[in-house]
Amino acid sequence: MRILSHGLVFSLLFFSASLPLFSQDLDDVTIAGKVIDPNNMPIAGASVTATHIESGTGRTVTSNEEGRYRFIELKPGVYKLNASAPGFGPIETADLSTASGQNVQLDLPLAPAGVSASTTVTVSDANVPIVDITRTIVGGTVTQREIEELPNNTRNALDLVFTLGGVAEEALSVRDAAEDRARPSGDSNNDPRPAPLESGIFSLSGGTAYSNNITIDGLDNNDDRLAQDRFQPSIDSVAEVQVITNQFSAEYGRASGGRVNLRTRGGTNGFRGRAFLYFRDDDLNANTYNNNRRGLSRLPFTEYTPGFTFGGPVPAGYFKARTFFFTSYENSELKDTTLIDTVVPVQSNSNFS
């Protein structure tokens, strides 16, 4: 009976994960534009297909009487567009990279059939407007390539926000303070000491840390007690770190400060994965000047962080090529040492006897 109940719970979680999460709409991608002829006149009834390169899934729309087409609620990633119309030769764009919440404006020119032997149109970032005039947000995005290449010894994706403009460390931050634990008299449990409200990590556009809104895939990830995140995903499972330093658009709401969204990676149309082991040790570190001055050796320190990621399609019946999965595991084992300097009296004071 216990096995059956566990299987039922797993099935419910699996199918619920396959359903669209409407809370992620703010971070979906929109691709829109016009299908035009060589005279910049609109082409009505043209068929436009957007294919997601990583998963191989696609969607098709038809241009209206003004030649306009529009894809909404697309997953961020790399896309390729194909357009065709009766009497015109088909075209195919080069790979187009998109980020969370981006509105891509791209016109697709079609040539009369037989006029040009080439059916491929090269579209680079220069073909997409630099400034998105359809939105009022200000911010930046750390891409997946930057996440993989930027040094980050804390393995916390939120530390990458400091590479963007308008982000500074919180003035009263205690992020580097020791997380000591207190044991009340008569209590056998190790209860953490209450952390101050100023323990936030970063400030956006001069605002306070407790005014920020932190999300994962558009879902709330704010600690109810501290100005920090509630859950820290493995950095190897993060595809994008998006920072919005203003809150003038009502669609983001909730907080008077900025917003940070971590978009996690998803499965692709092929099975892919990686295994890793991050290792740090005091033998690999340089000693501090203060320790060298006093003739002290390096403090003992060892950290092992093994893990893996794996994702791909669900190769079963109806869900084949439509449902994808991605999993990530990471375990950190840290052995650290803290040196505390203090003054200890060696002779009693007669005035305080």
Disulfide bonds with the S-S distance in Angstrom:
none
